[in-house]
């Protein structure tokens, strides 16, 4: 029986964004997707309810580059699967990794010089060390080909999935506590330039009686301060799942105006809830939304976004049609299908 070691460390982090959710959802399903393989999961810290038996090997710094290779030298797996692209330099065996996006190449100003250097080094190393690579969209595949010269036949595209947690929404009174007393549109994700919250607010300020609600960790304090200065914006920071479910339920629409996305999980999660989604026609977002979302073509043009958003909020027959189409399209993207796709690539390698 072949043994596959898996770095599930991202799934143990306190802040769960796209990569962390991907690691948790895919890796917990891999044993069922490929029961003929022996699975060994490794992390630097424990986390409850991961849905897998994890070997915890603590180390505060350089875990993936120092502590994980030490454990692998003892385990001697046939393959190391890394759900995010930081492949250990000291691991000499077979490896498979996932490249989620190349935002640091497309929007370098959103990253520090040290972050860019690290991401370029680890991405380049991943392309050298992996016979095959997984990307989460055709858009990211094209970026990997153009920016790093990877041959297309070495890349397997496995789209992400969406799931709706079995969590009851917070009571409606919570909206008033958050300062949301009327019609609002929702944007979910980190506060950073690439997510384009500034254009989202500029668009909302052109409409009457609409507030922008932003739910996600604040990674750009200067941007967060500018957004908070507007009376038409509520910067909510990280919210718990019941509050997020309430926001989804009551939002008039969900907007995804990102300048660049490797996949666009917020769009898919909104569609799975039957929400009207207004997205930038950029990078991978049309792959996710298909015909079940509304698009504006220039992500930097707040006027375009305002016009499309006005249609999305005011045309009730269109809203009903989009809600139905969104649910139907989201059903095509499941974590089970994603895990099966990843397992198929793992079989190719081992």
C-alpha positions as CSV (number, residue, x, y, z in Angstrom):
1,X,0.0,0.0,0.0
2,X,1.4,3.4,-1.0
3,X,1.7,6.0,1.7
4,X,0.9,9.7,1.1
5,X,2.0,12.3,3.7
6,X,-0.1,15.5,3.7
7,X,0.8,18.9,5.2
8,X,-2.5,20.0,6.8
9,X,-0.9,22.8,8.8
10,X,-2.9,25.6,7.1
11,X,-6.1,24.0,8.4
12,X,-5.0,24.6,12.0
13,X,-4.6,28.4,11.7
14,X,-6.9,30.6,13.6
15,X,-7.8,32.8,10.6
16,X,-9.5,30.7,7.9
17,X,-9.3,32.2,4.4
18,X,-9.3,30.4,1.1
19,X,-6.2,28.3,1.4
20,X,-7.0,27.2,4.9
21,X,-10.6,26.3,4.0
22,X,-9.3,24.4,1.0
23,X,-6.8,22.4,3.1
24,X,-9.5,21.4,5.6
25,X,-12.2,20.5,3.2
26,X,-10.1,18.6,0.7
27,X,-7.8,16.8,3.0
28,X,-10.6,15.6,5.3
29,X,-12.1,13.9,2.2
30,X,-9.0,12.3,0.7
31,X,-9.2,9.0,2.6
32,X,-12.7,8.4,1.3
33,X,-11.7,9.5,-2.2
34,X,-8.7,7.1,-2.4
35,X,-9.1,4.4,0.3
36,X,-6.5,2.3,-1.4
37,X,-3.8,4.7,-0.2
38,X,-2.4,5.0,3.3
39,X,-2.8,8.6,4.5
40,X,-0.6,10.4,7.1
41,X,-1.6,14.0,8.1
42,X,0.9,16.4,9.7
43,X,0.5,19.7,11.5
44,X,2.4,21.9,13.9
45,X,-0.5,22.4,16.3
46,X,-3.8,20.7,17.2
47,X,-7.2,21.9,16.0
48,X,-10.5,20.3,17.0
49,X,-13.0,19.0,14.4
50,X,-10.6,18.7,11.4
51,X,-12.2,15.3,10.5
52,X,-8.8,13.5,10.2
53,X,-6.3,11.9,12.4
54,X,-3.4,14.4,12.5
55,X,0.1,13.8,13.8
56,X,1.1,17.0,15.7
57,X,4.8,17.8,15.6
58,X,5.3,21.2,17.2
59,X,7.7,23.9,16.1
60,X,7.0,27.6,16.2
61,X,9.0,28.8,13.2
62,X,10.1,27.2,9.9
63,X,7.9,24.2,10.5
64,X,7.4,23.2,6.9
65,X,11.1,23.6,6.1
66,X,12.6,22.0,9.2
67,X,10.3,20.0,11.4
68,X,8.1,18.4,8.6
69,X,11.1,17.1,6.6
70,X,12.5,15.5,9.8
71,X,9.2,13.7,10.4
72,X,9.0,12.6,6.7
73,X,12.5,11.1,7.0
74,X,11.2,8.7,9.6
75,X,7.9,8.0,7.8
76,X,9.4,7.6,4.3
77,X,6.1,8.2,2.4
78,X,5.8,7.6,-1.3
79,X,4.5,11.1,-1.9
80,X,4.2,14.4,0.0
81,X,1.1,16.4,-0.9
82,X,1.2,20.1,0.0
83,X,-2.2,21.8,-0.4
84,X,-0.4,25.2,-0.4
85,X,2.7,25.6,-2.5
86,X,5.5,25.8,0.2
87,X,7.3,22.6,-0.7
88,X,10.1,21.7,1.8
89,X,13.6,22.3,0.4
90,X,14.9,19.4,2.4
91,X,12.4,16.8,1.2
92,X,14.0,14.7,-1.6
93,X,11.1,12.5,-2.4
94,X,8.1,12.8,-4.8
95,X,5.9,15.8,-4.2
96,X,2.6,17.3,-5.4
97,X,1.4,20.8,-4.6
98,X,-1.4,23.2,-5.4
99,X,-0.8,26.7,-6.7
100,X,-3.8,28.8,-5.8
101,X,-2.9,32.1,-7.3
102,X,-0.1,34.4,-8.5
103,X,-1.5,37.6,-7.0
104,X,2.0,38.5,-5.8
105,X,3.1,38.6,-9.4
106,X,0.0,40.4,-10.8
107,X,-0.3,42.9,-7.9
108,X,3.2,43.1,-6.2
109,X,2.4,46.4,-4.4
110,X,0.0,44.5,-2.2
111,X,2.9,42.6,-0.7
112,X,6.1,43.5,1.1
113,X,9.4,42.9,-0.5
114,X,10.1,40.0,1.9
115,X,6.7,38.5,1.1
116,X,7.2,38.7,-2.6
117,X,10.7,37.2,-2.4
118,X,9.5,34.3,-0.3
119,X,6.5,33.6,-2.6
120,X,8.5,33.8,-5.7
121,X,11.2,31.5,-4.3
122,X,8.7,28.9,-3.0
123,X,6.6,29.0,-6.2
124,X,9.7,28.6,-8.4
125,X,10.8,25.7,-6.2
126,X,7.4,24.1,-6.5
127,X,7.5,24.2,-10.2
128,X,10.9,22.6,-10.3
129,X,10.2,19.9,-7.7
130,X,6.7,18.8,-8.8
131,X,6.4,16.6,-11.9
132,X,2.7,17.6,-12.0
133,X,1.1,20.7,-10.5
134,X,-2.5,21.4,-9.5
135,X,-4.2,24.8,-10.0
136,X,-7.7,25.8,-8.9
137,X,-8.7,27.5,-12.1
138,X,-7.8,27.8,-15.8
139,X,-6.9,31.4,-15.0
140,X,-4.2,30.4,-12.5
141,X,-3.0,27.8,-14.9
142,X,-2.5,30.4,-17.6
143,X,-0.7,32.6,-15.1
144,X,1.6,29.8,-14.2
145,X,2.4,29.1,-17.8
146,X,3.1,32.7,-18.7
147,X,4.9,33.8,-15.5
148,X,7.0,30.7,-14.8
149,X,7.1,28.9,-18.1
150,X,5.5,25.7,-16.9
151,X,4.4,23.4,-19.7
152,X,0.6,23.2,-19.8
153,X,0.6,19.4,-19.9
154,X,2.2,19.4,-16.4
155,X,-0.8,21.2,-14.9
156,X,-4.1,19.7,-13.7
157,X,-7.0,22.1,-13.0
158,X,-9.2,21.0,-10.1
159,X,-11.8,23.6,-9.2
160,X,-12.8,24.2,-5.6
161,X,-16.1,23.3,-3.9
162,X,-18.6,25.1,-1.8
163,X,-20.4,24.0,1.3
164,X,-22.9,25.6,3.6
165,X,-22.2,24.9,7.3
166,X,-25.1,23.6,9.4
167,X,-25.2,26.7,11.5
168,X,-28.2,28.7,12.5
169,X,-28.1,32.3,11.5
170,X,-27.7,34.9,14.3
171,X,-30.9,36.7,15.3
172,X,-32.0,39.6,13.1
173,X,-31.3,42.0,16.0
174,X,-27.6,41.5,15.4
175,X,-27.9,43.6,12.3
176,X,-28.7,46.7,14.3
177,X,-25.7,46.0,16.6
178,X,-23.5,46.0,13.4
179,X,-25.0,49.3,12.3
180,X,-26.9,47.7,9.4
181,X,-30.4,49.2,9.7
182,X,-31.5,49.2,6.0
183,X,-30.7,47.9,2.6
184,X,-27.1,46.6,2.3
185,X,-24.8,44.7,-0.1
186,X,-22.1,42.4,1.3
187,X,-18.5,41.8,0.4
188,X,-16.7,38.9,2.1
189,X,-12.9,38.6,2.3
190,X,-9.7,40.2,3.5
191,X,-9.5,44.0,3.4
192,X,-6.7,44.6,0.9
193,X,-6.2,46.6,-2.3
194,X,-6.5,43.5,-4.5
195,X,-10.1,42.9,-3.2
196,X,-11.0,46.3,-4.4
197,X,-13.2,47.4,-1.5
198,X,-12.5,51.1,-2.4
199,X,-14.2,50.7,-5.7
200,X,-17.1,48.8,-4.1
201,X,-17.7,51.7,-1.7
202,X,-17.4,54.3,-4.5
203,X,-20.1,52.4,-6.4
204,X,-22.4,52.1,-3.4
205,X,-22.0,55.8,-2.6
206,X,-23.6,56.5,-6.1
207,X,-26.8,54.6,-5.1
208,X,-29.5,55.8,-2.8
209,X,-30.2,54.0,0.5
210,X,-27.6,51.3,0.2
211,X,-24.8,50.5,2.6
212,X,-21.7,48.4,2.0
213,X,-21.0,45.7,4.6
214,X,-17.5,44.3,4.7
215,X,-16.8,41.0,6.5
216,X,-13.3,39.7,6.7
217,X,-9.9,40.2,8.5
218,X,-8.2,43.6,8.1
219,X,-4.8,43.2,6.5
220,X,-4.5,46.8,5.3
221,X,-5.1,49.2,8.3
222,X,-4.9,52.3,6.1
223,X,-7.5,51.0,3.7
224,X,-9.7,50.0,6.6
225,X,-9.5,53.5,8.1
226,X,-10.5,55.1,4.8
227,X,-13.5,52.8,4.5
228,X,-14.6,53.4,8.1
229,X,-14.6,57.1,7.4
230,X,-17.6,56.8,5.1
231,X,-21.1,56.7,6.5
232,X,-22.1,54.3,3.8
233,X,-19.7,51.5,4.9
234,X,-19.6,49.2,7.8
235,X,-16.2,47.5,8.4
236,X,-17.2,44.4,10.4
237,X,-13.8,42.6,10.6
238,X,-13.9,38.9,11.2
239,X,-17.4,37.7,12.1
240,X,-18.5,34.3,13.5
241,X,-20.4,31.9,11.3
242,X,-23.9,32.6,12.6
243,X,-23.3,36.3,12.0
244,X,-22.0,35.6,8.5
245,X,-25.0,33.4,7.7
246,X,-27.3,36.3,8.8
247,X,-25.4,38.7,6.6
248,X,-25.7,36.4,3.6
249,X,-29.5,35.9,4.3
250,X,-30.3,39.6,4.6
251,X,-27.9,41.1,2.0
252,X,-29.6,42.5,-1.1
253,X,-26.6,41.3,-3.2
254,X,-23.1,40.0,-2.8
255,X,-20.3,41.8,-4.6
256,X,-17.0,40.4,-5.6
257,X,-15.1,43.3,-7.3
258,X,-11.7,41.8,-6.9
259,X,-8.9,42.9,-9.3
260,X,-7.6,39.4,-9.2
261,X,-8.7,36.0,-7.8
262,X,-7.1,32.6,-8.1
263,X,-10.6,31.1,-7.9
264,X,-13.1,33.3,-6.1
265,X,-14.5,31.2,-3.3
266,X,-16.7,34.1,-1.9
267,X,-18.6,34.2,-5.2
268,X,-19.2,30.5,-5.1
269,X,-20.2,30.5,-1.4
270,X,-22.7,33.3,-2.1
271,X,-24.2,31.4,-5.1
272,X,-24.6,28.3,-3.0
273,X,-26.9,30.4,-0.8
274,X,-28.9,31.6,-3.7
275,X,-27.6,35.2,-3.6
276,X,-27.4,37.6,-6.5
277,X,-23.7,38.0,-7.2
278,X,-22.2,41.0,-8.9
279,X,-18.5,40.3,-9.9
280,X,-15.7,41.8,-11.8
281,X,-15.2,40.1,-15.2
282,X,-11.5,39.5,-14.2
283,X,-9.2,36.5,-13.8
284,X,-11.1,33.4,-12.6
285,X,-14.4,35.0,-11.6
286,X,-16.3,34.2,-14.8
287,X,-15.2,30.6,-14.5
288,X,-17.0,30.4,-11.2
289,X,-20.0,32.5,-11.9
290,X,-20.7,31.4,-15.5
291,X,-24.1,32.7,-16.6
292,X,-25.4,32.8,-13.0
293,X,-23.8,36.1,-12.0
294,X,-23.8,39.7,-13.2
295,X,-20.4,41.2,-14.3
296,X,-18.9,44.6,-14.8
297,X,-16.0,44.6,-17.2
298,X,-13.5,47.2,-15.7
299,X,-12.7,46.3,-12.1
300,X,-11.3,49.7,-11.5
301,X,-14.5,51.5,-12.8
302,X,-16.8,52.2,-9.8
303,X,-19.3,53.7,-12.2
304,X,-19.7,50.4,-14.1
305,X,-20.1,48.6,-10.9
306,X,-22.8,51.1,-9.7
307,X,-24.8,50.6,-12.9
308,X,-24.7,46.8,-12.7
309,X,-25.5,46.9,-9.0
310,X,-28.4,49.1,-9.6
311,X,-29.9,46.6,-12.0
312,X,-29.1,43.7,-9.6
313,X,-31.0,45.5,-6.8
314,X,-34.0,46.8,-8.8
315,X,-35.0,44.1,-11.3
316,X,-37.0,41.6,-9.3
317,X,-37.7,39.0,-12.0
318,X,-33.9,39.1,-12.8
319,X,-33.1,38.6,-9.1
320,X,-35.3,35.5,-8.9
321,X,-33.9,34.1,-12.1
322,X,-30.3,34.7,-10.9
323,X,-31.0,33.2,-7.5
324,X,-32.2,30.0,-9.0
325,X,-29.4,29.8,-11.5
326,X,-26.8,30.5,-8.8
327,X,-27.9,27.6,-6.7
328,X,-27.9,25.3,-9.8
329,X,-24.4,26.3,-10.8
330,X,-23.0,26.1,-7.3
331,X,-24.2,22.5,-7.1
332,X,-21.6,21.7,-9.8
333,X,-18.8,22.7,-7.4
334,X,-18.6,20.3,-4.4
335,X,-15.7,19.5,-2.1
336,X,-16.3,15.8,-2.8
337,X,-15.7,16.4,-6.5
338,X,-12.7,18.6,-5.7
339,X,-11.2,15.9,-3.4
340,X,-11.8,13.2,-6.1
341,X,-10.0,15.4,-8.6
342,X,-7.0,15.9,-6.3
343,X,-6.9,12.1,-5.5
344,X,-6.8,11.4,-9.2
345,X,-3.7,13.6,-9.6
346,X,-2.1,11.9,-6.6
347,X,-2.7,8.5,-8.2
348,X,-1.0,9.8,-11.4
349,X,2.1,10.8,-9.4
350,X,2.4,7.7,-7.1
